[in-house]
């Protein structure tokens, strides 16, 4: 009570007294603090019962006022006094001893406000960065400490200063072999001894043993240049303290600590990036927490819940436990997992390139390989379905280049050589995932196909190379015979090809309404193959398009009975997808003509690759598979067809290539399906009316009624017709884009 009265009286006297020059005022407040330690005998009274907080606040105000009155970058006498008399060193010692109780909190606040409010660079001064470095080591020592909020504010302020001047981080990479502190923490008597000579501002004894005393003039404005140390004996205490605070029970502290780490990993200093990954537990924190959140998920979850749960950015997952549990079991655990995954992804995305590579590799080894792979390789159908749905969601969410690369290597392996039937099982996980596209369980098949559909849309060249392109590199799907040795042609085609020339639609030009304006076409596009130049019977675009449109016989077509289901409805989607893919693939050097045949090794037996084999096999069974499976198979094939790679374009979208014996293309697979359909149509009474009714039901234009016989077949025919229209639209878009970009 008496101390409060004294404080009020002192403020009244100060208000009535004439204003002193700033430096005298500053020195007055500092001496008032040091005199407290000389005169007081009660070191157990909390600091809030003293005038120390008020004096510290006045000192900050004076420093801020002084800077505002001077030229930018000019150091005033008050700041000179603070630096020369090593006031920060003395405050650090007082805060370390926490004498009087609560002093550590006051010191942290003083440091934080000093660094935040003073515009001139302070950290280069040895009498600033050294005590700052020491104060950092006092943070994060105890979880849920009363000073936790001040600690995180101080640490984040230091991080933001380093973000502004990244080279300064080298001050905070401490050499483990050098003992920066040689004395143990002192209690109140020791503190009093240290402040008995406040005029000199000498730091405690530990500082004197660290380095020789400097001349006063030099010490007043002494600054240092950070030295980059490239060895493995550095401590990065700033990171270590932030890592400790990420374990706080206070969620707000955790988020602030994560923000501080985000700032530090993005610093461009190589030494800091190396120290970050080699001498801290950052990688362990990321992966251990990711594993912990994943293992907290229920063993079985509805794939639809996993797919549709709202996206959550890290640090923003405000939730209501009761409300989440009412929606579906495990929602809270799922959001927590996805939120931390988002943080890992963003951290790796922002990190220095070398640090990002190390962190991404750690996630691959400690999470994907150790935890996810056994889940994906299990035999339980429920477990396979849940883990595949989670993996699909992970693929969708990952955006950082380094983490995506490691995830792709985990899923598909790093092999780049063409596949052979003997090598498809070399990578067990890749083999298993592709086999799951043709699983006995339709649910597993659909979910795995969705996974691959998601995967081939990611901006990573190795995905497409591993799954499809390495099998098409040598173009050995083409017949390697001189013209005179080839089978005789009928109407310009092999004798067993479907004769499309006689279809009245084949020779007609597309309607003007079906075309997009020339200015809409992209500059980046698959060029025309020199092997199909016009002088050698180049196939015009309308023939390519109509070859797909006319594959399905008229009696098996039902779209013209329903308004708004024509071929032109696919054009705009095809154009948008092609434009998006061209943007992604622009950096992959896919432009140019297909590899010249004379440079291709056509004698190597062609193998379409495991992935295309499974897709073609499923496409061949389109008339006998569930509607949902067919939709997913055709969705993956259409995504591959849109890709602007010349070999993939030729193999999937050119109906007129001369296939080598025993080889198949997408067009030849569809031709065989149509041949099977022609045989079946005549065995089903009222085929066309039934087909129209099924289409209307699928579109919601007819209510569900009595069961219709041959429903699977009829739905398959509808998917087949729509898929052919989609391929025609893709071919149209790609050929016209090539025409628009050619000279």
Residue pairs with C-beta under 8 A, 6 or more apart in sequence:
3 45
3 49
3 50
3 51
4 49
6 51
7 51
7 54
10 51
11 54
19 25
20 28
22 62
22 65
22 66
22 76
22 77
22 78
23 76
23 77
23 78
23 81
25 58
25 62
26 59
26 62
26 63
26 78
26 81
26 82
27 81
29 55
29 56
29 58
29 59
29 62
30 55
30 59
30 81
30 85
30 87
30 198
31 198
31 199
32 51
32 55
33 52
33 55
33 56
34 90
34 195
34 198
35 198
36 50
36 51
36 52
37 94
37 191
37 192
37 195
37 196
38 192
38 195
38 196
40 50
43 99
43 100
43 188
44 100
44 101
45 100
45 101
46 100
46 101
46 102
47 53
47 100
47 101
47 102
47 103
47 105
47 106
48 102
49 100
50 100
52 100
52 103
52 106
53 106
56 106
56 109
56 110
59 110
60 110
60 113
60 114
60 117
62 78
63 76
63 78
63 79
63 82
63 114
63 117
63 118
64 117
64 118
66 76
66 77
66 78
66 79
67 76
67 79
67 118
67 119
67 120
69 76
70 76
72 119
72 120
73 120
74 120
75 83
75 120
75 221
79 118
79 120
80 220
80 221
81 87
81 201
82 88
83 125
83 127
83 128
83 219
83 220
83 221
83 222
84 127
84 201
84 216
84 219
84 220
85 198
85 199
85 200
85 201
86 127
86 131
86 201
86 202
86 203
86 207
86 219
87 201
88 111
88 114
88 127
88 128
88 131
88 132
89 127
89 130
89 131
89 201
89 203
89 204
89 207
90 194
90 195
90 198
90 201
90 203
90 204
91 107
91 110
91 111
91 131
92 107
92 131
92 134
92 135
93 186
93 191
93 194
93 203
93 204
94 103
94 107
94 191
94 195
95 103
95 104
95 106
95 107
95 108
95 135
95 138
96 104
96 134
96 138
96 185
97 103
97 185
97 186
97 187
97 188
97 190
97 191
98 104
99 187
99 188
99 191
104 138
104 147
105 146
105 147
105 150
107 135
108 135
108 139
108 147
108 150
108 151
108 153
108 154
109 150
109 153
111 132
111 135
111 154
111 157
112 150
112 153
112 154
112 157
114 122
115 122
115 123
115 132
115 157
115 158
115 161
116 157
121 165
122 128
123 129
123 132
123 161
123 162
123 165
123 168
123 171
124 168
124 223
124 224
124 225
125 221
125 222
125 223
125 224
126 222
126 223
126 224
127 219
127 222
129 168
129 171
129 172
129 224
130 207
131 203
132 158
133 171
133 172
133 174
133 180
133 237
134 180
134 181
135 154
136 154
136 155
136 158
136 172
136 237
136 238
136 241
137 237
137 241
138 151
139 151
139 152
139 154
139 155
139 241
139 244
139 245
140 151
140 155
140 240
140 241
140 242
140 243
140 244
140 245
141 244
143 244
143 247
143 248
143 249
144 248
144 249
144 250
145 151
148 245
148 248
148 250
148 253
149 253
151 241
151 245
152 245
152 253
152 256
152 257
152 260
153 256
155 238
155 241
155 242
155 245
155 257
155 260
156 256
156 259
156 260
156 263
158 172
158 238
159 238
159 242
159 259
159 260
159 263
159 264
160 263
161 168
162 168
162 169
162 172
162 263
162 264
162 267
163 263
163 266
163 267
166 267
166 268
166 269
166 272
167 226
167 269
168 226
169 226
169 264
169 267
169 269
169 272
170 226
170 227
170 228
170 229
170 269
170 271
170 272
171 224
171 226
172 236
172 237
172 238
173 229
173 234
173 235
173 236
173 271
173 272
173 275
174 180
174 234
174 235
174 236
174 237
175 229
175 233
175 234
175 235
176 233
176 234
176 235
177 233
180 210
181 206
182 206
182 209
182 210
183 204
183 205
183 206
183 209
186 194
186 204
194 203
194 204
194 205
202 208
214 222
228 269
228 270
228 271
229 271
230 270
230 271
230 274
232 278
232 279
234 271
234 275
234 279
235 279
236 272
236 275
236 276
236 279
236 280
238 264
239 261
239 264
239 276
239 280
239 282
240 280
240 281
242 257
242 260
242 261
242 264
243 257
243 261
243 280
243 281
243 282
243 285
245 253
245 254
245 256
245 257
246 254
246 257
246 258
246 261
246 285
247 254
248 254
248 257
255 315
258 314
258 315
258 343
259 315
261 282
261 347
262 346
262 347
262 350
264 272
264 276
265 273
265 276
265 282
265 347
265 350
265 351
265 352
265 355
265 356
266 350
266 351
266 352
267 273
267 352
268 352
269 352
270 352
270 354
272 352
273 351
273 352
273 353
273 354
273 355
274 354
274 355
276 282
276 352
276 355
277 283
277 354
277 355
277 358
277 359
282 359
283 358
283 359
283 362
283 366
284 362
286 344
286 347
286 359
286 362
286 363
287 362
287 363
287 366
287 367
288 366
289 340
290 337
290 340
290 341
290 344
290 363
290 367
291 366
291 367
291 370
291 371
293 333
293 336
293 337
293 340
293 341
294 337
294 367
294 371
294 372
294 390
295 371
296 333
296 336
296 337
297 330
297 333
297 334
297 337
297 390
298 329
298 330
298 333
299 382
299 383
299 386
300 382
300 383
300 385
300 386
301 328
301 329
301 330
301 334
301 386
301 389
301 390
302 328
303 385
303 386
303 388
303 389
303 443
303 447
305 328
305 330
305 331
305 334
306 334
306 386
306 389
306 390
306 392
306 393
307 389
307 392
307 393
309 331
309 334
309 335
309 338
311 338
311 397
312 335
312 338
312 339
312 342
313 339
313 342
314 339
314 340
314 342
314 343
314 346
315 339
315 343
316 339
317 335
317 336
317 339
319 332
319 335
321 332
324 331
324 332
324 335
325 331
325 332
338 393
338 397
341 394
341 397
341 398
342 397
344 359
344 363
344 403
345 397
345 398
345 399
345 400
345 403
346 400
347 359
348 356
348 359
348 360
348 363
348 400
348 402
348 403
349 356
349 399
349 400
349 401
349 402
349 403
351 359
351 402
353 402
356 400
356 401
356 402
356 403
357 402
359 402
359 403
360 400
360 402
360 403
360 405
360 406
361 406
363 403
363 406
364 406
364 407
364 409
364 410
368 406
368 407
368 410
369 410
372 387
372 390
372 391
373 410
373 429
375 383
375 386
375 387
376 384
376 387
376 388
376 391
376 429
376 432
376 433
377 428
377 429
377 432
378 384
378 387
381 441
381 443
381 444
384 436
384 439
384 441
384 444
385 441
385 443
385 444
385 447
388 436
388 444
388 447
388 448
388 451
389 447
391 451
392 447
392 450
392 451
392 454
394 407
395 407
395 451
395 454
395 455
395 458
396 454
398 404
398 407
398 458
401 459
404 458
404 459
404 460
405 460
405 462
408 455
408 458
408 460
408 462
408 463
408 466
409 462
410 429
411 429
411 430
411 433
411 455
412 427
412 430
412 462
412 463
412 466
412 467
413 426
413 427
413 430
413 466
414 462
415 423
415 426
415 427
415 466
416 462
416 465
416 466
416 470
417 423
417 470
418 470
418 471
418 473
418 474
418 604
418 607
418 609
419 470
419 471
419 607
419 609
419 610
420 607
421 607
424 431
424 610
425 431
430 466
430 610
431 610
433 448
433 451
433 452
434 610
434 611
434 614
435 614
436 444
436 445
436 448
437 445
437 448
437 449
437 452
437 611
437 614
437 615
437 618
438 445
438 614
438 617
438 618
439 445
439 448
442 626
442 628
442 629
445 618
445 629
445 632
446 628
446 629
446 632
449 629
449 632
449 633
449 635
449 636
450 632
452 467
452 611
452 636
453 632
453 635
453 636
453 639
455 463
456 463
456 464
456 467
456 636
456 639
456 640
456 643
457 639
459 584
461 585
461 588
464 643
464 645
467 609
467 611
467 612
468 609
468 611
468 612
468 640
468 648
469 645
469 647
469 648
470 609
471 606
471 607
471 608
471 609
471 612
472 647
472 648
472 651
473 595
473 647
474 595
474 600
474 601
474 602
474 604
475 594
475 595
475 597
475 600
475 602
475 647
475 650
476 600
476 601
476 602
476 603
476 604
476 605
476 606
476 660
477 606
477 608
477 651
477 657
477 659
477 660
477 663
477 665
478 597
478 600
478 602
478 657
478 658
478 659
478 660
479 486
479 658
479 659
479 660
479 661
480 602
480 603
480 660
486 658
487 494
487 495
488 495
489 495
490 499
491 499
491 501
492 501
492 537
493 499
493 656
494 658
497 671
498 551
498 671
498 674
500 506
500 546
500 547
500 550
501 507
503 546
503 550
505 546
505 549
505 550
506 543
506 546
506 547
506 550
507 542
507 546
508 542
508 546
509 542
510 542
510 545
510 732
511 568
513 568
514 567
514 568
514 571
514 732
515 571
515 736
516 571
516 572
516 575
516 733
516 736
518 736
518 740
520 575
521 575
521 733
521 736
521 737
521 739
521 740
521 741
522 578
522 579
522 582
522 737
522 740
522 741
523 740
523 741
524 582
524 583
524 585
524 586
524 591
524 644
524 737
524 741
525 578
525 582
525 644
525 734
525 737
525 738
525 740
525 741
526 590
526 644
526 645
526 646
526 649
526 734
526 737
526 738
527 591
527 592
527 593
527 646
527 738
527 742
528 538
528 593
528 735
528 738
528 742
529 593
529 594
529 646
529 650
529 654
530 593
530 594
530 596
531 594
531 597
532 538
532 539
532 654
532 656
539 654
539 655
539 656
541 731
541 732
541 735
541 736
541 739
543 656
544 653
544 654
544 655
544 656
544 728
544 731
544 732
544 735
545 728
545 731
545 732
546 728
547 655
547 656
547 667
548 655
548 667
548 724
548 725
548 727
548 728
548 731
549 567
549 724
549 725
549 728
551 670
551 671
551 674
551 724
552 674
552 677
552 717
552 720
552 721
552 724
553 674
553 677
553 678
553 681
555 681
555 687
555 688
556 677
556 681
556 687
556 691
556 717
556 720
556 721
557 721
558 688
558 691
558 692
558 694
558 695
558 717
558 718
558 721
559 565
559 566
559 695
559 721
559 722
559 725
560 566
561 692
561 695
562 692
562 695
562 696
562 699
562 701
565 699
565 722
566 725
567 725
567 728
567 729
568 729
569 725
570 725
570 726
570 728
570 729
570 730
571 729
571 732
571 733
573 729
574 642
574 726
574 729
574 730
574 732
574 733
575 733
577 639
577 642
578 642
578 644
578 730
578 733
578 734
578 737
581 642
581 643
581 644
582 644
585 643
585 644
585 645
590 644
590 645
590 646
591 644
592 646
593 646
594 646
594 647
594 650
595 647
602 660
606 660
606 662
606 663
607 613
608 616
608 663
608 664
615 633
615 636
615 637
616 664
616 666
616 669
618 625
618 629
618 633
619 633
619 634
619 637
619 666
619 669
619 670
619 673
620 669
620 672
620 673
622 630
622 633
622 634
622 673
622 716
622 719
622 720
623 673
623 676
623 677
623 680
623 712
623 713
623 716
623 717
623 720
624 712
624 713
624 716
625 633
625 712
625 716
626 712
626 715
627 698
627 712
627 715
627 716
627 719
630 715
630 716
630 719
631 719
634 719
634 722
634 723
634 726
637 652
637 666
637 723
638 723
638 726
638 727
638 730
640 648
640 652
641 648
641 649
641 652
641 653
641 666
641 727
641 730
642 730
642 734
643 649
644 734
649 734
650 657
651 657
651 665
651 666
652 665
652 666
652 667
653 666
653 667
653 727
653 730
653 731
653 734
654 665
654 667
655 667
657 665
659 665
659 668
666 727
670 720
670 723
670 724
673 720
674 720
677 717
677 720
680 713
681 687
684 690
684 709
684 710
684 713
690 708
690 709
690 710
690 714
691 714
691 717
691 718
693 702
693 708
694 708
694 711
694 714
694 715
694 718
695 718
696 702
697 703
697 704
698 715
698 718
708 714
